[in-house]
Amino acid sequence: MINTCVSFIIEGIHPCDIGQMLDARGIAVRTGHHCTQPLMDRFKVEGTARASFAIYNTFEEVDIFINALKRAIKMLL
């Protein structure tokens, strides 16, 4: 894995709520329009959550992110 940026939407959950739940577990993601508000307005998207991974991230950290995201989704839906 070199540098990877993943923007995502969980239907039925506001991106800021996902961000807060992940933050509570020590995981930082960006939420909002990410300088693409005209595009998001066009497609009627409130915003997205965005996770970034780089060469220094371990596979364990990616697994921790995925498990925390699954937990947040389960709690918020």
C-alpha positions in Angstrom: 0.0 0.0 0.0 1.5 3.3 -1.0 -0.8 6.3 -0.6 -4.5 5.6 -0.6 -7.4 8.0 0.0 -10.9 6.5 0.4 -14.0 8.7 0.5 -17.2 7.0 1.6 -20.8 7.4 2.5 -22.8 5.1 4.8 -26.4 5.4 3.7 -28.6 6.6 6.6 -25.6 8.0 8.7 -24.3 11.6 8.5 -20.5 11.6 7.7 -19.9 13.8 10.8 -21.5 11.2 13.0 -19.1 8.5 11.6 -16.2 10.9 12.1 -17.1 11.5 15.8 -17.5 7.8 16.4 -14.2 7.0 14.9 -12.5 9.9 16.7 -13.8 8.5 20.0 -11.8 5.3 19.2 -8.6 7.3 18.3 -9.1 7.1 14.5 -8.8 10.4 12.6 -10.8 10.8 9.4 -11.9 13.9 7.5 -15.6 14.7 7.0 -17.4 17.2 4.9 -17.2 18.5 1.3 -13.4 18.2 0.8 -13.3 21.3 -1.5 -15.9 19.7 -3.8 -19.1 21.3 -2.7 -20.3 22.1 -6.2 -19.9 18.5 -7.2 -21.6 17.2 -4.1 -24.4 19.7 -4.5 -24.8 18.4 -8.1 -25.2 14.8 -6.9 -27.1 15.7 -3.8 -24.4 14.4 -1.4 -24.3 16.0 2.1 -20.6 15.2 2.5 -18.4 12.2 2.8 -16.0 10.7 5.3 -12.5 10.3 4.0 -9.8 8.0 5.4 -6.2 8.2 4.2 -3.5 5.5 4.4 0.2 5.9 3.5 3.3 3.8 3.4 3.8 4.1 7.2 0.4 2.6 8.1 0.4 -1.0 9.0 -2.1 -3.6 8.0 -3.0 -3.9 11.7 -4.0 -0.2 11.6 -6.2 -0.7 8.6 -7.9 -3.6 10.3 -8.4 -1.5 13.4 -10.0 1.2 11.2 -12.3 -1.3 9.5 -13.4 -2.9 12.8 -14.1 0.6 14.3 -16.1 1.6 11.2 -18.2 -1.6 11.4 -18.8 -0.9 15.1 -19.8 2.7 14.4 -22.2 1.6 11.7 -23.8 -1.0 13.9 -24.3 1.6 16.7 -25.7 4.3 14.4 -28.1 2.3 12.2 
